[in-house]
Amino acid sequence: MTSWDVVILTGIALIMLAFFTYMFWRETAVRGREKPAEIYTVIRCGDGTGRRRKYQEGDYVGKQAGECAGGLVVGIYKEVRQD
């Protein structure tokens, strides 16, 4: 290898390092701006009415809910706010 080959390979390596550093920085900058999602639980009461409340640890579909007579968890979903 001549000295020019070493210079060219070093230049290519530095350009690739700069490119991958930029891509990594860009990805982490976007992640920091994301808003956290809200998780909700849907409860169907015995009389057919429905309610929605914030998710509580231990909620699962089919769980009996004591918030209303005959309450049953029928769904859990995540809601992301749009800008």
Helices and strands as residue ranges (DSSP letters): H 3-33, E 38-44, E 50-54, E 64-65, E 71-79
